[in-house]
Amino acid sequence: MTDTLSPVQAEVVVPVDPDTAFRLYVTRPGRQHPAEGQSAGPAEIVYEPFAGGRWFEHGQDGREYKWGRVLVWEPPHRLVLAWMVGAAAGTWAYDPDPDHASRAELTFEPAEGGTRVRVVHTGFEAHGAGAESIRRGVGGGNDWAHDLSDLARAAESVSAPPIVTGAQVNLFCDHVESTLAFYTALGLIEAFRYPVQGAPEAVEVEAAGIRIGLHAAAVANRLADLGVASGADPASAELALWVDDVEAMFATAIAAGATALAAPTDSPDGRLRYGWVHDPEGHQIKFIEQT
Protein backbone atom coordinates (compact mmCIF):
# COMPACT_ATOMS: atom_id res chain seq x y z
CA MET A 1 0.00 0.00 0.00
CA THR A 2 1.42 3.37 -1.03
CA ASP A 3 -1.46 5.71 -0.19
CA THR A 4 -0.95 7.81 2.91
CA LEU A 5 -3.65 7.36 5.54
CA SER A 6 -4.46 10.31 7.78
CA PRO A 7 -3.48 10.13 11.45
CA VAL A 8 -5.97 9.21 14.15
CA GLN A 9 -5.99 11.73 16.98
CA ALA A 10 -7.79 12.00 20.31
CA GLU A 11 -7.38 14.06 23.46
CA VAL A 12 -8.91 14.56 26.87
CA VAL A 13 -8.30 16.80 29.90
CA VAL A 14 -8.15 14.79 33.12
CA PRO A 15 -8.42 16.37 36.60
CA VAL A 16 -5.00 15.28 37.89
CA ASP A 17 -1.39 16.43 37.48
CA PRO A 18 0.77 15.03 34.64
CA ASP A 19 2.65 12.63 36.90
CA THR A 20 -0.60 11.07 38.13
CA ALA A 21 -2.09 11.05 34.62
CA PHE A 22 0.92 9.20 33.21
CA ARG A 23 0.94 6.71 36.09
CA LEU A 24 -2.78 6.06 35.74
CA TYR A 25 -2.46 5.59 32.01
CA VAL A 26 0.13 2.82 32.30
CA THR A 27 -1.35 1.13 35.39
CA ARG A 28 -5.07 1.90 34.91
CA PRO A 29 -6.75 0.40 37.99
CA GLY A 30 -10.13 -1.00 37.06
CA ARG A 31 -9.28 -0.73 33.36
CA GLN A 32 -12.35 -1.00 31.14
CA HIS A 33 -10.66 -0.47 27.74
CA PRO A 34 -10.03 -2.46 25.68
CA ALA A 35 -13.05 -4.50 26.69
CA GLU A 36 -12.01 -7.49 24.58
CA GLY A 37 -8.45 -6.86 23.42
CA GLN A 38 -6.85 -9.84 21.71
CA SER A 39 -7.70 -12.30 24.46
CA ALA A 40 -11.49 -11.60 24.55
CA GLY A 41 -11.06 -10.33 28.10
CA PRO A 42 -7.74 -8.75 29.14
CA ALA A 43 -6.98 -8.86 32.84
CA GLU A 44 -4.15 -6.33 32.56
CA ILE A 45 -2.27 -4.22 30.00
CA VAL A 46 1.48 -4.05 30.63
CA TYR A 47 3.97 -1.45 29.40
CA GLU A 48 7.53 -2.34 30.37
CA PRO A 49 8.94 0.99 31.64
CA PHE A 50 11.89 1.55 29.29
CA ALA A 51 12.61 2.16 25.61
CA GLY A 52 12.48 -1.21 23.89
CA GLY A 53 10.16 -2.65 26.53
CA ARG A 54 7.28 -4.92 25.63
CA TRP A 55 3.66 -3.80 25.41
CA PHE A 56 1.23 -6.68 25.93
CA GLU A 57 -1.92 -7.83 27.63
CA HIS A 58 -2.42 -10.54 30.21
CA GLY A 59 -5.51 -12.47 29.25
CA GLN A 60 -7.87 -13.93 31.81
CA ASP A 61 -6.75 -17.29 30.42
CA GLY A 62 -3.27 -16.61 31.88
CA ARG A 63 -1.58 -16.13 28.50
CA GLU A 64 0.29 -13.11 27.15
CA TYR A 65 -0.91 -11.36 24.00
CA LYS A 66 1.55 -8.96 22.37
CA TRP A 67 0.63 -5.50 21.12
CA GLY A 68 4.02 -3.98 20.35
CA ARG A 69 6.96 -2.15 21.87
CA VAL A 70 7.67 0.92 23.96
CA LEU A 71 9.71 3.27 21.76
CA VAL A 72 9.96 6.23 24.14
CA TRP A 73 9.38 6.18 27.91
CA GLU A 74 9.62 9.71 29.31
CA PRO A 75 7.34 10.01 32.37
CA PRO A 76 5.42 12.10 33.02
CA HIS A 77 5.36 13.82 29.65
CA ARG A 78 5.64 11.35 26.76
CA LEU A 79 4.99 7.74 25.81
CA VAL A 80 5.57 6.46 22.27
CA LEU A 81 4.43 3.00 21.23
CA ALA A 82 5.10 0.79 18.24
CA TRP A 83 1.71 -0.69 17.27
CA MET A 84 2.62 -4.15 15.98
CA VAL A 85 -0.84 -5.64 15.55
CA GLY A 86 -1.68 -5.92 11.88
CA ALA A 87 -4.53 -7.22 9.78
CA ALA A 88 -2.87 -8.41 6.59
CA ALA A 89 -4.67 -11.76 6.78
CA GLY A 90 -8.03 -10.12 7.49
CA THR A 91 -8.05 -10.51 11.29
CA TRP A 92 -6.00 -8.57 13.81
CA ALA A 93 -2.86 -10.42 14.86
CA TYR A 94 0.58 -9.59 16.22
CA ASP A 95 3.27 -9.06 13.57
CA PRO A 96 6.82 -9.33 15.00
CA ASP A 97 8.39 -7.38 12.10
CA PRO A 98 9.08 -3.83 13.43
CA ASP A 99 9.02 -2.52 9.86
CA HIS A 100 5.30 -3.35 9.78
CA ALA A 101 4.49 -1.25 12.87
CA SER A 102 2.61 2.04 13.05
CA ARG A 103 3.36 4.58 15.77
CA ALA A 104 1.23 6.01 18.58
CA GLU A 105 2.54 8.99 20.54
CA LEU A 106 0.90 10.07 23.79
CA THR A 107 1.73 13.38 25.47
CA PHE A 108 0.79 14.63 28.92
CA GLU A 109 0.85 18.42 29.32
CA PRO A 110 -0.38 20.70 32.13
CA ALA A 111 -3.71 22.35 31.26
CA GLU A 112 -6.42 24.30 33.00
CA GLY A 113 -8.24 21.80 35.17
CA GLY A 114 -5.47 19.20 35.17
CA THR A 115 -3.58 17.51 32.33
CA ARG A 116 -4.24 17.39 28.61
CA VAL A 117 -3.56 13.88 27.33
CA ARG A 118 -3.25 13.64 23.57
CA VAL A 119 -2.61 10.67 21.30
CA VAL A 120 -1.56 10.81 17.66
CA HIS A 121 -1.44 7.51 15.79
CA THR A 122 0.44 7.63 12.46
CA GLY A 123 2.18 5.42 9.92
CA PHE A 124 -0.67 3.03 9.17
CA GLU A 125 0.84 2.35 5.73
CA ALA A 126 3.42 0.10 7.40
CA HIS A 127 0.67 -2.46 8.02
CA GLY A 128 0.39 -3.12 4.30
CA ALA A 129 -2.82 -4.82 3.23
CA GLY A 130 -4.31 -4.46 6.71
CA ALA A 131 -3.62 -0.74 7.06
CA GLU A 132 -7.17 0.49 6.51
CA SER A 133 -8.58 -2.11 8.90
CA ILE A 134 -6.20 -1.01 11.65
CA ARG A 135 -6.95 2.65 11.05
CA ARG A 136 -10.70 2.03 11.16
CA GLY A 137 -10.29 0.05 14.37
CA VAL A 138 -8.27 2.63 16.30
CA GLY A 139 -10.61 5.34 15.05
CA GLY A 140 -13.76 3.32 15.74
CA GLY A 141 -14.69 0.32 17.85
CA ASN A 142 -11.27 -0.23 19.46
CA ASP A 143 -10.49 3.45 19.36
CA TRP A 144 -8.19 5.80 21.19
CA ALA A 145 -11.08 8.06 22.19
CA HIS A 146 -12.56 5.24 24.30
CA ASP A 147 -9.12 4.58 25.76
CA LEU A 148 -8.77 8.20 26.89
CA SER A 149 -12.34 8.21 28.23
CA ASP A 150 -11.39 5.22 30.37
CA LEU A 151 -8.33 7.12 31.59
CA ALA A 152 -10.62 10.05 32.52
CA ARG A 153 -12.79 7.63 34.51
CA ALA A 154 -9.77 6.44 36.48
CA ALA A 155 -8.54 10.02 37.01
CA GLU A 156 -11.91 11.23 38.24
CA SER A 157 -12.04 8.47 40.84
CA VAL A 158 -8.68 9.71 42.15
CA SER A 159 -9.52 13.43 42.07
CA ALA A 160 -12.80 12.86 43.91
CA PRO A 161 -11.87 10.12 46.38
CA PRO A 162 -14.55 7.81 47.78
CA ILE A 163 -15.66 8.00 51.40
CA VAL A 164 -14.65 5.74 54.28
CA THR A 165 -17.87 5.01 56.18
CA GLY A 166 -16.47 2.77 58.91
CA ALA A 167 -13.36 0.96 60.12
CA GLN A 168 -12.57 -2.24 61.96
CA VAL A 169 -9.66 -4.57 62.69
CA ASN A 170 -9.94 -8.18 61.55
CA LEU A 171 -8.21 -10.96 63.46
CA PHE A 172 -7.67 -14.26 61.64
CA CYS A 173 -8.32 -17.37 63.70
CA ASP A 174 -8.15 -21.14 63.45
CA HIS A 175 -11.13 -21.49 65.82
CA VAL A 176 -13.62 -18.65 65.43
CA GLU A 177 -16.17 -19.96 67.92
CA SER A 178 -13.76 -20.35 70.84
CA THR A 179 -12.15 -16.98 70.04
CA LEU A 180 -15.63 -15.43 70.08
CA ALA A 181 -16.29 -16.99 73.49
CA PHE A 182 -13.11 -15.34 74.79
CA TYR A 183 -14.06 -11.86 73.59
CA THR A 184 -17.66 -12.09 74.79
CA ALA A 185 -16.30 -13.14 78.18
CA LEU A 186 -14.48 -9.80 78.19
CA GLY A 187 -17.77 -8.01 77.69
CA LEU A 188 -17.70 -7.42 73.93
CA ILE A 189 -21.06 -7.82 72.20
CA GLU A 190 -21.61 -10.00 69.16
CA ALA A 191 -22.84 -7.76 66.30
CA PHE A 192 -22.64 -10.03 63.24
CA ARG A 193 -22.27 -13.71 62.40
CA TYR A 194 -21.87 -15.61 59.14
CA PRO A 195 -23.35 -18.06 58.54
CA VAL A 196 -26.19 -17.54 60.97
CA GLN A 197 -26.57 -21.29 61.52
CA GLY A 198 -23.73 -23.74 62.09
CA ALA A 199 -20.04 -23.13 62.71
CA PRO A 200 -19.23 -19.45 62.12
CA GLU A 201 -16.72 -18.44 59.46
CA ALA A 202 -16.82 -14.74 60.38
CA VAL A 203 -18.05 -12.96 63.48
CA GLU A 204 -17.85 -9.32 64.52
CA VAL A 205 -17.83 -8.07 68.10
CA GLU A 206 -18.17 -4.52 69.32
CA ALA A 207 -16.99 -2.46 72.26
CA ALA A 208 -16.74 1.29 72.84
CA GLY A 209 -17.78 1.94 69.23
CA ILE A 210 -14.97 -0.19 67.81
CA ARG A 211 -15.72 -3.30 65.80
CA ILE A 212 -13.38 -6.30 65.68
CA GLY A 213 -13.78 -9.04 63.10
CA LEU A 214 -12.94 -12.65 63.95
CA HIS A 215 -12.43 -14.43 60.63
CA ALA A 216 -11.46 -18.01 59.87
CA ALA A 217 -7.98 -17.89 58.30
CA ALA A 218 -8.68 -20.92 56.11
CA VAL A 219 -11.83 -19.31 54.68
CA ALA A 220 -10.05 -16.01 53.98
CA ASN A 221 -7.33 -17.83 52.07
CA ARG A 222 -9.88 -19.87 50.16
CA LEU A 223 -11.77 -16.74 49.09
CA ALA A 224 -8.82 -14.65 47.94
CA ASP A 225 -5.58 -16.63 48.49
CA LEU A 226 -4.28 -13.89 50.81
CA GLY A 227 -1.77 -16.00 52.70
CA VAL A 228 -3.12 -14.94 56.09
CA ALA A 229 -2.35 -16.89 59.25
CA SER A 230 -3.67 -17.15 62.77
CA GLY A 231 -2.24 -16.36 66.17
CA ALA A 232 1.02 -14.46 66.60
CA ASP A 233 1.95 -14.54 62.91
CA PRO A 234 2.32 -10.99 61.48
CA ALA A 235 -0.22 -11.93 58.80
CA SER A 236 -2.92 -12.60 61.40
CA ALA A 237 -4.53 -9.13 61.28
CA GLU A 238 -5.69 -6.55 58.77
CA LEU A 239 -7.32 -3.14 58.73
CA ALA A 240 -10.82 -3.27 57.24
CA LEU A 241 -12.32 -0.06 55.85
CA TRP A 242 -15.99 0.16 54.93
CA VAL A 243 -16.40 2.43 51.90
CA ASP A 244 -19.13 3.77 49.64
CA ASP A 245 -17.41 2.65 46.40
CA VAL A 246 -14.94 -0.23 46.62
CA GLU A 247 -13.73 0.08 43.00
CA ALA A 248 -13.02 3.78 43.41
CA MET A 249 -11.27 3.31 46.76
CA PHE A 250 -9.19 0.44 45.36
CA ALA A 251 -8.11 2.66 42.44
CA THR A 252 -7.36 5.54 44.81
CA ALA A 253 -5.18 3.32 46.98
CA ILE A 254 -3.20 1.99 44.01
CA ALA A 255 -2.64 5.51 42.70
CA ALA A 256 -1.44 6.56 46.17
CA GLY A 257 1.20 3.82 46.24
CA ALA A 258 -0.56 0.70 47.51
CA THR A 259 0.14 -2.76 46.06
CA ALA A 260 -2.84 -4.76 44.84
CA LEU A 261 -3.42 -8.10 46.56
CA ALA A 262 -6.86 -9.05 45.24
CA ALA A 263 -9.05 -6.94 42.96
CA PRO A 264 -12.61 -6.16 44.10
CA THR A 265 -14.94 -9.12 43.91
CA ASP A 266 -18.35 -10.13 45.28
CA SER A 267 -18.77 -12.10 48.48
CA PRO A 268 -20.24 -15.60 48.09
CA ASP A 269 -23.65 -14.43 49.34
CA GLY A 270 -23.61 -11.34 47.12
CA ARG A 271 -24.17 -8.90 50.01
CA LEU A 272 -20.68 -7.40 49.97
CA ARG A 273 -18.01 -6.44 47.49
CA TYR A 274 -14.42 -6.33 48.69
CA GLY A 275 -10.78 -6.06 47.62
CA TRP A 276 -7.38 -6.12 49.32
CA VAL A 277 -4.18 -4.06 49.10
CA HIS A 278 -0.92 -3.65 50.99
CA ASP A 279 -0.18 -0.10 52.07
CA PRO A 280 3.34 1.22 51.23
CA GLU A 281 4.67 -0.30 54.48
CA GLY A 282 3.17 -3.70 53.74
CA HIS A 283 0.13 -3.60 56.08
CA GLN A 284 -2.89 -5.46 54.73
CA ILE A 285 -6.06 -3.41 54.12
CA LYS A 286 -9.46 -4.74 53.11
CA PHE A 287 -11.95 -2.37 51.44
CA ILE A 288 -15.58 -3.42 51.85
CA GLU A 289 -18.74 -2.09 50.21
CA GLN A 290 -22.24 -3.21 51.16
CA THR A 291 -24.16 -3.92 47.95
LUMBA-363268 format. One record per residue (C-alpha): residue in one letter; x, y, z. Coordinates in nm, 2 decimals. Layout:
BEGIN
+---------+--------+--------+--------+
| residuo |     px |     py |     pz |
+---------+--------+--------+--------+
|       a |      X |      Y |      Z |
...
+---------+--------+--------+--------+
REM end
This chain:
BEGIN
+---------+--------+--------+--------+
| residuo |     px |     py |     pz |
+---------+--------+--------+--------+
|       m |   0.00 |   0.00 |   0.00 |
|       t |   0.14 |   0.34 |  -0.10 |
|       d |  -0.15 |   0.57 |  -0.02 |
|       t |  -0.10 |   0.78 |   0.29 |
|       l |  -0.36 |   0.74 |   0.55 |
|       s |  -0.45 |   1.03 |   0.78 |
|       p |  -0.35 |   1.01 |   1.15 |
|       v |  -0.60 |   0.92 |   1.42 |
|       q |  -0.60 |   1.17 |   1.70 |
|       a |  -0.78 |   1.20 |   2.03 |
|       e |  -0.74 |   1.41 |   2.35 |
|       v |  -0.89 |   1.46 |   2.69 |
|       v |  -0.83 |   1.68 |   2.99 |
|       v |  -0.81 |   1.48 |   3.31 |
|       p |  -0.84 |   1.64 |   3.66 |
|       v |  -0.50 |   1.53 |   3.79 |
|       d |  -0.14 |   1.64 |   3.75 |
|       p |   0.08 |   1.50 |   3.46 |
|       d |   0.26 |   1.26 |   3.69 |
|       t |  -0.06 |   1.11 |   3.81 |
|       a |  -0.21 |   1.10 |   3.46 |
|       f |   0.09 |   0.92 |   3.32 |
|       r |   0.09 |   0.67 |   3.61 |
|       l |  -0.28 |   0.61 |   3.57 |
|       y |  -0.25 |   0.56 |   3.20 |
|       v |   0.01 |   0.28 |   3.23 |
|       t |  -0.13 |   0.11 |   3.54 |
|       r |  -0.51 |   0.19 |   3.49 |
|       p |  -0.67 |   0.04 |   3.80 |
|       g |  -1.01 |  -0.10 |   3.71 |
|       r |  -0.93 |  -0.07 |   3.34 |
|       q |  -1.24 |  -0.10 |   3.11 |
|       h |  -1.07 |  -0.05 |   2.77 |
|       p |  -1.00 |  -0.25 |   2.57 |
|       a |  -1.31 |  -0.45 |   2.67 |
|       e |  -1.20 |  -0.75 |   2.46 |
|       g |  -0.84 |  -0.69 |   2.34 |
|       q |  -0.68 |  -0.98 |   2.17 |
|       s |  -0.77 |  -1.23 |   2.45 |
|       a |  -1.15 |  -1.16 |   2.45 |
|       g |  -1.11 |  -1.03 |   2.81 |
|       p |  -0.77 |  -0.87 |   2.91 |
|       a |  -0.70 |  -0.89 |   3.28 |
|       e |  -0.41 |  -0.63 |   3.26 |
|       i |  -0.23 |  -0.42 |   3.00 |
|       v |   0.15 |  -0.41 |   3.06 |
|       y |   0.40 |  -0.15 |   2.94 |
|       e |   0.75 |  -0.23 |   3.04 |
|       p |   0.89 |   0.10 |   3.16 |
|       f |   1.19 |   0.16 |   2.93 |
|       a |   1.26 |   0.22 |   2.56 |
|       g |   1.25 |  -0.12 |   2.39 |
|       g |   1.02 |  -0.27 |   2.65 |
|       r |   0.73 |  -0.49 |   2.56 |
|       w |   0.37 |  -0.38 |   2.54 |
|       f |   0.12 |  -0.67 |   2.59 |
|       e |  -0.19 |  -0.78 |   2.76 |
|       h |  -0.24 |  -1.05 |   3.02 |
|       g |  -0.55 |  -1.25 |   2.92 |
|       q |  -0.79 |  -1.39 |   3.18 |
|       d |  -0.68 |  -1.73 |   3.04 |
|       g |  -0.33 |  -1.66 |   3.19 |
|       r |  -0.16 |  -1.61 |   2.85 |
|       e |   0.03 |  -1.31 |   2.72 |
|       y |  -0.09 |  -1.14 |   2.40 |
|       k |   0.16 |  -0.90 |   2.24 |
|       w |   0.06 |  -0.55 |   2.11 |
|       g |   0.40 |  -0.40 |   2.04 |
|       r |   0.70 |  -0.21 |   2.19 |
|       v |   0.77 |   0.09 |   2.40 |
|       l |   0.97 |   0.33 |   2.18 |
|       v |   1.00 |   0.62 |   2.41 |
|       w |   0.94 |   0.62 |   2.79 |
|       e |   0.96 |   0.97 |   2.93 |
|       p |   0.73 |   1.00 |   3.24 |
|       p |   0.54 |   1.21 |   3.30 |
|       h |   0.54 |   1.38 |   2.96 |
|       r |   0.56 |   1.14 |   2.68 |
|       l |   0.50 |   0.77 |   2.58 |
|       v |   0.56 |   0.65 |   2.23 |
|       l |   0.44 |   0.30 |   2.12 |
|       a |   0.51 |   0.08 |   1.82 |
|       w |   0.17 |  -0.07 |   1.73 |
|       m |   0.26 |  -0.42 |   1.60 |
|       v |  -0.08 |  -0.56 |   1.56 |
|       g |  -0.17 |  -0.59 |   1.19 |
|       a |  -0.45 |  -0.72 |   0.98 |
|       a |  -0.29 |  -0.84 |   0.66 |
|       a |  -0.47 |  -1.18 |   0.68 |
|       g |  -0.80 |  -1.01 |   0.75 |
|       t |  -0.81 |  -1.05 |   1.13 |
|       w |  -0.60 |  -0.86 |   1.38 |
|       a |  -0.29 |  -1.04 |   1.49 |
|       y |   0.06 |  -0.96 |   1.62 |
|       d |   0.33 |  -0.91 |   1.36 |
|       p |   0.68 |  -0.93 |   1.50 |
|       d |   0.84 |  -0.74 |   1.21 |
|       p |   0.91 |  -0.38 |   1.34 |
|       d |   0.90 |  -0.25 |   0.99 |
|       h |   0.53 |  -0.33 |   0.98 |
|       a |   0.45 |  -0.12 |   1.29 |
|       s |   0.26 |   0.20 |   1.31 |
|       r |   0.34 |   0.46 |   1.58 |
|       a |   0.12 |   0.60 |   1.86 |
|       e |   0.25 |   0.90 |   2.05 |
|       l |   0.09 |   1.01 |   2.38 |
|       t |   0.17 |   1.34 |   2.55 |
|       f |   0.08 |   1.46 |   2.89 |
|       e |   0.09 |   1.84 |   2.93 |
|       p |  -0.04 |   2.07 |   3.21 |
|       a |  -0.37 |   2.23 |   3.13 |
|       e |  -0.64 |   2.43 |   3.30 |
|       g |  -0.82 |   2.18 |   3.52 |
|       g |  -0.55 |   1.92 |   3.52 |
|       t |  -0.36 |   1.75 |   3.23 |
|       r |  -0.42 |   1.74 |   2.86 |
|       v |  -0.36 |   1.39 |   2.73 |
|       r |  -0.32 |   1.36 |   2.36 |
|       v |  -0.26 |   1.07 |   2.13 |
|       v |  -0.16 |   1.08 |   1.77 |
|       h |  -0.14 |   0.75 |   1.58 |
|       t |   0.04 |   0.76 |   1.25 |
|       g |   0.22 |   0.54 |   0.99 |
|       f |  -0.07 |   0.30 |   0.92 |
|       e |   0.08 |   0.24 |   0.57 |
|       a |   0.34 |   0.01 |   0.74 |
|       h |   0.07 |  -0.25 |   0.80 |
|       g |   0.04 |  -0.31 |   0.43 |
|       a |  -0.28 |  -0.48 |   0.32 |
|       g |  -0.43 |  -0.45 |   0.67 |
|       a |  -0.36 |  -0.07 |   0.71 |
|       e |  -0.72 |   0.05 |   0.65 |
|       s |  -0.86 |  -0.21 |   0.89 |
|       i |  -0.62 |  -0.10 |   1.17 |
|       r |  -0.69 |   0.27 |   1.11 |
|       r |  -1.07 |   0.20 |   1.12 |
|       g |  -1.03 |   0.00 |   1.44 |
|       v |  -0.83 |   0.26 |   1.63 |
|       g |  -1.06 |   0.53 |   1.51 |
|       g |  -1.38 |   0.33 |   1.57 |
|       g |  -1.47 |   0.03 |   1.79 |
|       n |  -1.13 |  -0.02 |   1.95 |
|       d |  -1.05 |   0.35 |   1.94 |
|       w |  -0.82 |   0.58 |   2.12 |
|       a |  -1.11 |   0.81 |   2.22 |
|       h |  -1.26 |   0.52 |   2.43 |
|       d |  -0.91 |   0.46 |   2.58 |
|       l |  -0.88 |   0.82 |   2.69 |
|       s |  -1.23 |   0.82 |   2.82 |
|       d |  -1.14 |   0.52 |   3.04 |
|       l |  -0.83 |   0.71 |   3.16 |
|       a |  -1.06 |   1.00 |   3.25 |
|       r |  -1.28 |   0.76 |   3.45 |
|       a |  -0.98 |   0.64 |   3.65 |
|       a |  -0.85 |   1.00 |   3.70 |
|       e |  -1.19 |   1.12 |   3.82 |
|       s |  -1.20 |   0.85 |   4.08 |
|       v |  -0.87 |   0.97 |   4.21 |
|       s |  -0.95 |   1.34 |   4.21 |
|       a |  -1.28 |   1.29 |   4.39 |
|       p |  -1.19 |   1.01 |   4.64 |
|       p |  -1.45 |   0.78 |   4.78 |
|       i |  -1.57 |   0.80 |   5.14 |
|       v |  -1.46 |   0.57 |   5.43 |
|       t |  -1.79 |   0.50 |   5.62 |
|       g |  -1.65 |   0.28 |   5.89 |
|       a |  -1.34 |   0.10 |   6.01 |
|       q |  -1.26 |  -0.22 |   6.20 |
|       v |  -0.97 |  -0.46 |   6.27 |
|       n |  -0.99 |  -0.82 |   6.15 |
|       l |  -0.82 |  -1.10 |   6.35 |
|       f |  -0.77 |  -1.43 |   6.16 |
|       c |  -0.83 |  -1.74 |   6.37 |
|       d |  -0.82 |  -2.11 |   6.35 |
|       h |  -1.11 |  -2.15 |   6.58 |
|       v |  -1.36 |  -1.86 |   6.54 |
|       e |  -1.62 |  -2.00 |   6.79 |
|       s |  -1.38 |  -2.03 |   7.08 |
|       t |  -1.22 |  -1.70 |   7.00 |
|       l |  -1.56 |  -1.54 |   7.01 |
|       a |  -1.63 |  -1.70 |   7.35 |
|       f |  -1.31 |  -1.53 |   7.48 |
|       y |  -1.41 |  -1.19 |   7.36 |
|       t |  -1.77 |  -1.21 |   7.48 |
|       a |  -1.63 |  -1.31 |   7.82 |
|       l |  -1.45 |  -0.98 |   7.82 |
|       g |  -1.78 |  -0.80 |   7.77 |
|       l |  -1.77 |  -0.74 |   7.39 |
|       i |  -2.11 |  -0.78 |   7.22 |
|       e |  -2.16 |  -1.00 |   6.92 |
|       a |  -2.28 |  -0.78 |   6.63 |
|       f |  -2.26 |  -1.00 |   6.32 |
|       r |  -2.23 |  -1.37 |   6.24 |
|       y |  -2.19 |  -1.56 |   5.91 |
|       p |  -2.33 |  -1.81 |   5.85 |
|       v |  -2.62 |  -1.75 |   6.10 |
|       q |  -2.66 |  -2.13 |   6.15 |
|       g |  -2.37 |  -2.37 |   6.21 |
|       a |  -2.00 |  -2.31 |   6.27 |
|       p |  -1.92 |  -1.94 |   6.21 |
|       e |  -1.67 |  -1.84 |   5.95 |
|       a |  -1.68 |  -1.47 |   6.04 |
|       v |  -1.81 |  -1.30 |   6.35 |
|       e |  -1.79 |  -0.93 |   6.45 |
|       v |  -1.78 |  -0.81 |   6.81 |
|       e |  -1.82 |  -0.45 |   6.93 |
|       a |  -1.70 |  -0.25 |   7.23 |
|       a |  -1.67 |   0.13 |   7.28 |
|       g |  -1.78 |   0.19 |   6.92 |
|       i |  -1.50 |  -0.02 |   6.78 |
|       r |  -1.57 |  -0.33 |   6.58 |
|       i |  -1.34 |  -0.63 |   6.57 |
|       g |  -1.38 |  -0.90 |   6.31 |
|       l |  -1.29 |  -1.26 |   6.40 |
|       h |  -1.24 |  -1.44 |   6.06 |
|       a |  -1.15 |  -1.80 |   5.99 |
|       a |  -0.80 |  -1.79 |   5.83 |
|       a |  -0.87 |  -2.09 |   5.61 |
|       v |  -1.18 |  -1.93 |   5.47 |
|       a |  -1.01 |  -1.60 |   5.40 |
|       n |  -0.73 |  -1.78 |   5.21 |
|       r |  -0.99 |  -1.99 |   5.02 |
|       l |  -1.18 |  -1.67 |   4.91 |
|       a |  -0.88 |  -1.47 |   4.79 |
|       d |  -0.56 |  -1.66 |   4.85 |
|       l |  -0.43 |  -1.39 |   5.08 |
|       g |  -0.18 |  -1.60 |   5.27 |
|       v |  -0.31 |  -1.49 |   5.61 |
|       a |  -0.23 |  -1.69 |   5.93 |
|       s |  -0.37 |  -1.72 |   6.28 |
|       g |  -0.22 |  -1.64 |   6.62 |
|       a |   0.10 |  -1.45 |   6.66 |
|       d |   0.19 |  -1.45 |   6.29 |
|       p |   0.23 |  -1.10 |   6.15 |
|       a |  -0.02 |  -1.19 |   5.88 |
|       s |  -0.29 |  -1.26 |   6.14 |
|       a |  -0.45 |  -0.91 |   6.13 |
|       e |  -0.57 |  -0.65 |   5.88 |
|       l |  -0.73 |  -0.31 |   5.87 |
|       a |  -1.08 |  -0.33 |   5.72 |
|       l |  -1.23 |  -0.01 |   5.59 |
|       w |  -1.60 |   0.02 |   5.49 |
|       v |  -1.64 |   0.24 |   5.19 |
|       d |  -1.91 |   0.38 |   4.96 |
|       d |  -1.74 |   0.27 |   4.64 |
|       v |  -1.49 |  -0.02 |   4.66 |
|       e |  -1.37 |   0.01 |   4.30 |
|       a |  -1.30 |   0.38 |   4.34 |
|       m |  -1.13 |   0.33 |   4.68 |
|       f |  -0.92 |   0.04 |   4.54 |
|       a |  -0.81 |   0.27 |   4.24 |
|       t |  -0.74 |   0.55 |   4.48 |
|       a |  -0.52 |   0.33 |   4.70 |
|       i |  -0.32 |   0.20 |   4.40 |
|       a |  -0.26 |   0.55 |   4.27 |
|       a |  -0.14 |   0.66 |   4.62 |
|       g |   0.12 |   0.38 |   4.62 |
|       a |  -0.06 |   0.07 |   4.75 |
|       t |   0.01 |  -0.28 |   4.61 |
|       a |  -0.28 |  -0.48 |   4.48 |
|       l |  -0.34 |  -0.81 |   4.66 |
|       a |  -0.69 |  -0.91 |   4.52 |
|       a |  -0.91 |  -0.69 |   4.30 |
|       p |  -1.26 |  -0.62 |   4.41 |
|       t |  -1.49 |  -0.91 |   4.39 |
|       d |  -1.83 |  -1.01 |   4.53 |
|       s |  -1.88 |  -1.21 |   4.85 |
|       p |  -2.02 |  -1.56 |   4.81 |
|       d |  -2.37 |  -1.44 |   4.93 |
|       g |  -2.36 |  -1.13 |   4.71 |
|       r |  -2.42 |  -0.89 |   5.00 |
|       l |  -2.07 |  -0.74 |   5.00 |
|       r |  -1.80 |  -0.64 |   4.75 |
|       y |  -1.44 |  -0.63 |   4.87 |
|       g |  -1.08 |  -0.61 |   4.76 |
|       w |  -0.74 |  -0.61 |   4.93 |
|       v |  -0.42 |  -0.41 |   4.91 |
|       h |  -0.09 |  -0.36 |   5.10 |
|       d |  -0.02 |  -0.01 |   5.21 |
|       p |   0.33 |   0.12 |   5.12 |
|       e |   0.47 |  -0.03 |   5.45 |
|       g |   0.32 |  -0.37 |   5.37 |
|       h |   0.01 |  -0.36 |   5.61 |
|       q |  -0.29 |  -0.55 |   5.47 |
|       i |  -0.61 |  -0.34 |   5.41 |
|       k |  -0.95 |  -0.47 |   5.31 |
|       f |  -1.19 |  -0.24 |   5.14 |
|       i |  -1.56 |  -0.34 |   5.18 |
|       e |  -1.87 |  -0.21 |   5.02 |
|       q |  -2.22 |  -0.32 |   5.12 |
|       t |  -2.42 |  -0.39 |   4.79 |
+---------+--------+--------+--------+
REM end
